[in-house]
Amino acid sequence: MKNLSNFFIVLGFLLTFHSFFLVAQVGINSNSSAPDNSAMLDVNSTSKGFLPPRMTFEQRNAISNPAEGLIVWCTNCNSDGTAGLCVYQAGKWRNISLGCTTPVSSVTGIHNPGVTQVIWNWNTVPIALGYKWNTTNTYASATDMGSATAKTETGLTCQTNYTRYVWAYNDCGPSPALTLTQATLQNPMASPPGQGIHAASTNQVIWNWNTVPGATGYKWSATNNYVTAINLGNVTTKTETGLNCNTGYTRYVWAYDACGNSIATTLTKTTTINPASPVTGTHVPGTILITWNWNTVGDAIGYKWNTVNVYASATDMGTAVSKTDTGLTCGTAYTRYVWAYNACGVSAPVALTQSTTLCCGTGMTINHTAGVVAPVTKTVTYGIVTNVPGEPAKCWITRNLGASQQATAKNDGAEASSGWYWQFNLKQGYKNDGTLTPGWTITAINDNSDWLTANNPCSIELGAGWRIPTNTEWANVDASGGWTDWNGPYNSSLKLHCAGSLYSNNGARNHPGTQGFYWSMTQSDATVGWFLYITSYSSSPGNYDKANGFNLRCLRD
């Protein structure tokens, strides 16, 4: 069909349709010629044409109730976006300039929604050459799908309603838009995979479960009710207390994210019958007593203690976790037993072992190991004496700490008899046999403190209870012994002698065989400490620079 003939057909149709309103033929021209007898409207020109209304595809489709035969010039109605003459005929717009019919709108298919995507589907249109799809009702910017009747859209938000648009098109133009609607799904989170390894005691269960990829948190409940469950955030464990012993329990856990939650995973565990055994603590020995200590057990209501491994005759300690055992023998190893108990039963016993401290008047062998206290590794056997005048209730070692041998004279300055040297309130000992071990690092001390227990080389090397004498104790011994020169200290049971010192600037050994210096644990001020000073002409307490290296004699109450 020729375009020109189509045009005249439409014009004739229009003139016929509007004849009711015209009373005469109308001629529009520039030469005053009469209209043709066959035409109600005769437009005659050799330099201008007939110009119908111009509009876009969207504007054309927005015309309300178009009349049959209505003509417009559409500026983008062809499938390639070009213009064409359109007439409304038989209930639809047709592109007259191409002599063909635009397709009708498609029919929506069954969409396939996911959590973050939708697969949009629509049905084929018989005369369509292809389809366009868009997120907005705008044909011009729509995505050309070719002949495909499905579009997968990703990156969406879960549990959200979406609206999309589809047009069928051919060479004559596009159909009206088909509106597609679909909601994305709630997230089908996986349930926490299986049970973890739960830890049960008599009155609690530590519930555990495995992580779920993509989950932002978990909820836990004693009942299968997600709404009232406890939100644990991203924690995968829950400690539940106040339970009954020897009882089975069922609990529930859910994984969730921003879009929803999983179905519940069921957790099951039975509490135990008996409490766990106590764990031994740090015991405190004396010469004739030991204070036994043990740690608490979470599900115990009390403890029993015995000297033998017999629960029936054990002493009920209630909730106490300490027992002082008296009337013991010094220097002896002992074993005791403790049980935890509750309403359900009794734990296995824990064996506590400890020795009383050595008796005064006997010796003790110490294996010194080089480190933060001993400068070298060696084994030393120390004599121990008591009934020293001025402090008769104390036990004293009879050689300097770290000395390999007993001094043989008041002026014995041999390194083997002298032992090691310490700066005030420091743990590190120094040996000087011509070579300083370890290297000297400290030349000044300003700490405003007595010798701290944590830094006490006597207790660290010899054991609990051993310590450095106080300045008062040295003064008592010096005064009660009537010491006025080096004879008194050496002739006493302590065998104090002149072992010299280490110079504060560099650790060099000074005055071996002529002077003796024995630290107390009492400071004079922040930079000066008290000590016992011995020479051939003097014996008395004195105070001096804390950074000097002096000997130690240890005592125990």
Secondary structure by P-SEA (a helix, b strand, c coil): ccaaaaaaaaaaaaaaaacccccbbbbbccccccccccccbbbbbccbbbbcccccaaaaaaccccccccccccccccccbbbbbbbbcccccccccccbbbbcbbbbcbbbbcccccbbbbbbbccccccccccccccccccccccccbbbbccccccbbbbbbbbbbcccccccbbbbbbbbbccccccccccccccccccccbbbbbbbccccbbbbccccccccccccccccbbbbccccccbbbbbbbbbbcccccccbbbbbbbbbccccbbbbcbbbbcccccbbbbbbbccccccccccccccccccccccccbbbbccccccbbbbbbbbbbcccccccbbbbbbbccccccbbbbbbccccccccccbbbbbbbbccccccccbbbbccccccccccccccccccccccbbbcccccbbbbbcccccccccccccccccccccccccccccccccbbbbcaaaaaaaaaaacccccccccccccccccbbbbbcccccccccccbbbbbccccccccbbbbbbbcccccccccccccbbbbbbbbcc
